Amino acid sequence: EAEVAQSPRYKITEKSQAVAFWCDPISGHATLYWYRQILGQGPELLVQFQDESVVDDSQLPKDRFSAERLKGVDSTLKIQPAELGDSAMYLCASSLVAGTSYNEQFFGPGTRLTVL
Amino acid sequence: AQSVTQLGSHVSVSEGALVLLRCNYSSSVPPYLFWYVQYPNQGLQLLLKYTSAATLVKGINGFEAEFKKSETSFHLTKPSAHMSDAAEYFCAVSRSGSARQLTFGSGTQLTVLP
């Protein structure tokens, strides 16, 4: 069964360091989402891509976060510099196309980030 | 803007008892509604979804939910809890439209007691 792949699964870093997370969506899925899930809360959308274009990054803290999906397939989320408050689970999801009918979002296993 | 409220951050039931997890939504347009389950250190798995067809929706693992517009609710139920149901459950809402973004509730941790 096709799955969304994410790496690394766990990352420990010190504040002010740079970190990067990688996501490989299900083959053929045009829409890719990055979510941040703080412990004890629900996921919150950071950025949404349609192919290689950003559809919505209104909740992405652009002073330190960046995301790219250069060839419209896999994606990288970067934080530089990391802050203590960035400790969270970072989830990637993909769906076929965010069009006029519903398309299910499939989630990867996430990357657990701890900033010391 | 749409939002969901999950009543009860922790719910405990005995094995074999009814599971009821509550979710109320707020949306200015007809919503799509979802329940996801998350096991420790894993991603989210879709349990079921309401997309304006039948108001009683059946999902995986014996779960079901009923969309009640008059009560703006979408509560999740299962007749008989199993130990393997212990997990965190999230209700989410999405607008019909091109963006398809999900807005999640804060989650309910379900504990199943032997």
Interface residues (C-beta under 8 A of the other chain):
Chain A: V4 Q6 R9 T31 Y33 G40 Q41 G42 P43 E44 L45 Q48 V55 D56 L91 A93 S95 A98 G99 T100 Y102 N103 E104 Q105 F106 F107 G108 P109 G110 R112
Chain B: S9 Y32 Y36 N41 Q42 G43 L44 Q45 L46 K49 T51 F90 A92 S94 S96 S98 A99 R100 Q101 L102 F104 G105 S106 G107
